[in-house]
Amino acid sequence: LARVRTHLALRHTQQNLREADATKDKFFSIIAHDLKNPFNALIGLSKLLVCNFDIMEEDKKRQFAQNIHQASEQGFKLLENLLDWSRMQTGRMDWNPGSLDLYLYAYETLSLVTSAAEAKNIRLHSGIAKDTLVFADPNMLTMVLRNLTSNAIKFTDEGGSVELSSRSLEEEQEITVSDTGIGMSPEDIGKLFRIDAHHSTPGTANEMGTGLGLILCKEFVERNGGKIRVESEVGKGARFIFTLPRNGRI
């Protein structure tokens, strides 16, 4: 029994070390590669704009300004996720759960992603009723909804739709973010929430990402006593489904 316990403890330690190495590799990969992309775009585009401003046509200036804005948003979103993730890993992220009206958070989320949806002519809709209560940390709930909704827009073609919905279970609220996008294979679904599996696919308009947002979603949902899963088929869209407690018993 002592040998078995020692062996199990050793395996547990090895698993923790592998996860720590994977976390470190992911962190440095994002800093070394993914975080450079939006800044390269910002530097290149702004330099061209400055050097050619007097001879550039107004439509071209407007297009450059729009591209610079998109690159800025991409860099900020990635940096925000990176900081949240690092705080989560080091146990320095505040957790202050309370009773929240999911309807208000859904409305705020859709308001924040409206411009991205309009750029691809994607219809946004929330079927979440008023006074749909969950017990969770407000900042974490905001990040989960924003990441999942932004992801849905990213992988949905022009003219598609993204919807937020919910249903009440016995002690939980089940929230779904669904889209009519390109969908995923079972193999890709298996990589989504794993820190040790690199999975980053360009969006339908070549939007780039790191997969970090979904890893954060999983950690935030589980920190608030819920679970997250994906239902999808290639070419048939995706449904990201997560649960949160309806009361304070986490």
C-alpha positions as CSV (number, residue, x, y, z in Angstrom):
1,L,0.0,0.0,0.0
2,A,2.9,2.4,0.8
3,R,4.5,1.7,-2.6
4,V,1.1,2.2,-4.4
5,R,0.6,5.5,-2.6
6,T,4.1,6.6,-3.4
7,H,3.6,5.7,-7.1
8,L,0.3,7.6,-7.2
9,A,1.8,10.6,-5.6
10,L,4.7,10.5,-8.1
11,R,2.3,10.3,-11.0
12,H,0.3,13.2,-9.7
13,T,3.5,15.3,-9.3
14,Q,4.6,14.4,-12.8
15,Q,1.2,15.4,-14.2
16,N,1.4,18.7,-12.3
17,L,4.9,19.3,-13.8
18,R,3.6,18.6,-17.3
19,E,0.7,21.0,-16.9
20,A,3.1,23.7,-15.5
21,D,5.4,23.2,-18.5
22,A,2.5,23.4,-20.9
23,T,1.3,26.6,-19.2
24,K,4.7,28.1,-19.4
25,D,5.1,27.1,-23.1
26,K,1.7,28.6,-23.9
27,F,2.5,31.8,-22.1
28,F,5.8,32.4,-23.9
29,S,4.3,31.3,-27.2
30,I,1.6,34.0,-27.0
31,I,4.1,36.6,-26.0
32,A,6.7,35.7,-28.6
33,H,4.3,35.2,-31.5
34,D,0.7,36.1,-31.2
35,L,1.1,39.3,-29.3
36,K,3.6,40.6,-31.9
37,N,1.1,40.2,-34.8
38,P,-1.2,43.1,-33.9
39,F,1.7,45.4,-33.1
40,N,3.4,44.6,-36.4
41,A,0.2,45.5,-38.1
42,L,-0.1,48.7,-36.1
43,I,3.4,49.8,-36.8
44,G,3.3,49.0,-40.5
45,L,-0.1,50.5,-41.2
46,S,0.6,53.7,-39.2
47,K,4.0,54.2,-40.8
48,L,2.4,53.9,-44.3
49,L,-0.3,56.3,-43.3
50,V,2.2,58.9,-41.9
51,C,4.5,58.7,-44.9
52,N,1.8,58.9,-47.5
53,F,-0.9,60.9,-45.8
54,D,-0.7,64.0,-48.2
55,I,-0.9,61.9,-51.4
56,M,-3.3,59.2,-50.2
57,E,-7.0,59.2,-51.3
58,E,-9.6,59.7,-48.6
59,D,-11.1,56.2,-49.0
60,K,-7.6,54.7,-48.5
61,K,-7.0,56.8,-45.4
62,R,-10.3,55.6,-44.0
63,Q,-9.5,52.0,-44.7
64,F,-6.1,52.3,-43.1
65,A,-7.7,53.9,-40.0
66,Q,-10.2,51.0,-39.8
67,N,-7.4,48.4,-40.1
68,I,-5.4,50.2,-37.3
69,H,-8.5,50.2,-35.1
70,Q,-9.1,46.5,-35.7
71,A,-5.4,45.6,-34.9
72,S,-5.6,47.7,-31.7
73,E,-8.8,45.9,-30.6
74,Q,-7.2,42.5,-31.3
75,G,-4.0,43.4,-29.3
76,F,-6.0,44.8,-26.4
77,K,-8.3,41.8,-26.3
78,L,-5.3,39.4,-26.3
79,L,-3.5,41.4,-23.6
80,E,-6.6,41.4,-21.5
81,N,-7.0,37.6,-21.7
82,L,-3.3,37.2,-21.0
83,L,-3.4,39.3,-17.9
84,D,-6.5,37.5,-16.6
85,W,-5.0,34.1,-17.3
86,S,-1.8,35.0,-15.5
87,R,-3.7,36.3,-12.5
88,M,-5.8,33.1,-12.5
89,Q,-2.7,30.9,-12.6
90,T,-1.0,32.7,-9.7
91,G,-4.2,32.8,-7.6
92,R,-4.3,36.6,-7.6
93,M,-7.6,37.0,-9.4
94,D,-10.4,38.3,-7.1
95,W,-13.5,36.2,-6.9
96,N,-16.6,38.0,-5.6
97,P,-19.7,36.0,-6.5
98,G,-23.2,37.3,-6.2
99,S,-26.7,37.0,-7.6
100,L,-26.7,38.3,-11.2
101,D,-29.4,38.9,-13.8
102,L,-28.1,37.1,-16.8
103,Y,-30.5,39.1,-19.0
104,L,-28.5,42.3,-18.3
105,Y,-25.1,40.6,-19.0
106,A,-26.3,39.2,-22.3
107,Y,-27.6,42.6,-23.4
108,E,-24.3,44.3,-22.5
109,T,-22.3,41.5,-24.3
110,L,-24.2,41.9,-27.5
111,S,-23.9,45.7,-27.3
112,L,-20.1,45.3,-27.1
113,V,-19.8,43.0,-30.1
114,T,-22.3,44.8,-32.4
115,S,-19.7,46.5,-34.5
116,A,-17.9,43.2,-35.2
117,A,-21.2,41.5,-36.1
118,E,-22.3,44.4,-38.4
119,A,-18.9,44.2,-40.3
120,K,-19.9,40.7,-41.3
121,N,-23.7,41.3,-41.5
122,I,-24.3,38.8,-38.7
123,R,-27.6,38.9,-36.9
124,L,-27.3,38.9,-33.1
125,H,-30.1,37.8,-30.8
126,S,-30.7,37.0,-27.1
127,G,-33.5,34.8,-26.0
128,I,-32.6,35.2,-22.3
129,A,-35.5,36.5,-20.3
130,K,-35.4,39.2,-17.6
131,D,-34.7,38.1,-14.0
132,T,-32.8,35.0,-15.1
133,L,-30.6,34.8,-12.1
134,V,-27.2,33.0,-11.7
135,F,-24.8,33.1,-8.8
136,A,-21.3,34.0,-10.2
137,D,-18.5,36.5,-10.2
138,P,-19.6,39.4,-12.4
139,N,-16.2,40.0,-14.1
140,M,-15.8,36.3,-14.8
141,L,-19.3,36.0,-16.3
142,T,-18.6,39.1,-18.5
143,M,-15.4,37.5,-19.8
144,V,-17.0,34.2,-20.5
145,L,-19.9,35.7,-22.4
146,R,-17.7,38.1,-24.3
147,N,-15.2,35.4,-25.3
148,L,-17.8,32.9,-26.5
149,T,-19.8,35.5,-28.4
150,S,-16.7,37.0,-30.1
151,N,-15.6,33.5,-31.0
152,A,-19.0,32.7,-32.5
153,I,-18.8,35.9,-34.7
154,K,-15.3,35.0,-35.7
155,F,-16.3,31.6,-37.1
156,T,-19.6,32.6,-38.7
157,D,-19.8,33.6,-42.4
158,E,-21.4,36.8,-43.6
159,G,-25.2,36.8,-43.3
160,G,-25.2,34.2,-40.5
161,S,-26.5,34.5,-36.9
162,V,-25.3,34.2,-33.3
163,E,-27.7,33.6,-30.5
164,L,-27.6,33.6,-26.7
165,S,-30.2,31.5,-24.8
166,S,-30.7,29.8,-21.5
167,R,-32.9,27.2,-19.7
168,S,-33.4,26.5,-16.0
169,L,-32.3,23.2,-14.6
170,E,-33.0,21.9,-11.1
171,E,-30.2,23.9,-9.4
172,E,-28.4,25.4,-12.3
173,Q,-28.9,27.7,-15.2
174,E,-27.7,26.4,-18.6
175,I,-26.5,29.1,-21.0
176,T,-25.9,28.5,-24.7
177,V,-24.0,30.6,-27.2
178,S,-24.9,29.2,-30.7
179,D,-23.9,30.2,-34.2
180,T,-24.5,29.2,-37.8
181,G,-20.8,29.1,-38.6
182,I,-18.3,26.6,-40.0
183,G,-18.4,24.1,-37.2
184,M,-15.7,21.8,-35.9
185,S,-14.6,18.2,-36.2
186,P,-14.6,15.9,-33.1
187,E,-10.7,16.0,-33.2
188,D,-10.7,19.8,-33.0
189,I,-13.3,19.8,-30.2
190,G,-11.0,17.6,-28.2
191,K,-8.3,20.2,-28.3
192,L,-10.3,23.3,-27.4
193,F,-9.9,23.5,-23.7
194,R,-6.5,21.9,-23.4
195,I,-3.5,24.0,-22.5
196,D,-1.1,21.3,-23.9
197,A,-2.8,21.2,-27.3
198,H,-2.2,24.1,-29.7
199,H,-5.4,24.9,-31.6
200,S,-5.8,28.2,-33.4
201,T,-7.9,28.5,-36.6
202,P,-8.4,31.7,-38.6
203,G,-11.9,33.0,-38.6
204,T,-14.1,33.3,-41.7
205,A,-12.6,36.8,-42.3
206,N,-9.1,35.6,-41.4
207,E,-9.4,36.9,-37.8
208,M,-6.6,35.5,-35.7
209,G,-6.7,34.0,-32.2
210,T,-4.7,31.9,-29.8
211,G,-7.3,29.6,-28.2
212,L,-6.5,31.2,-24.8
213,G,-10.0,32.7,-24.6
214,L,-11.6,29.3,-24.5
215,I,-9.1,28.0,-21.9
216,L,-10.0,31.1,-19.7
217,C,-13.7,30.4,-20.2
218,K,-13.3,26.9,-18.9
219,E,-11.3,28.0,-15.8
220,F,-13.8,30.8,-15.1
221,V,-16.9,28.6,-15.5
222,E,-15.4,25.9,-13.2
223,R,-14.3,28.5,-10.6
224,N,-17.9,29.5,-10.4
225,G,-19.1,25.9,-9.9
226,G,-20.2,25.2,-13.5
227,K,-19.2,23.1,-16.4
228,I,-18.7,23.9,-20.1
229,R,-19.0,21.7,-23.3
230,V,-19.3,22.0,-27.0
231,E,-21.7,20.5,-29.6
232,S,-20.7,21.0,-33.2
233,E,-20.4,19.4,-36.6
234,V,-18.3,20.6,-39.6
235,G,-20.4,23.0,-41.7
236,K,-23.3,23.0,-39.1
237,G,-22.3,25.7,-36.6
238,A,-21.4,25.3,-33.0
239,R,-23.1,25.4,-29.6
240,F,-21.0,26.4,-26.5
241,I,-23.0,25.3,-23.5
242,F,-22.1,26.2,-19.9
243,T,-23.8,26.0,-16.5
244,L,-23.8,28.2,-13.5
245,P,-25.5,27.8,-10.1
246,R,-28.8,29.5,-9.6
247,N,-28.0,30.2,-5.9
248,G,-25.1,30.7,-3.6
249,R,-24.2,27.0,-3.0
250,I,-20.9,26.5,-4.9
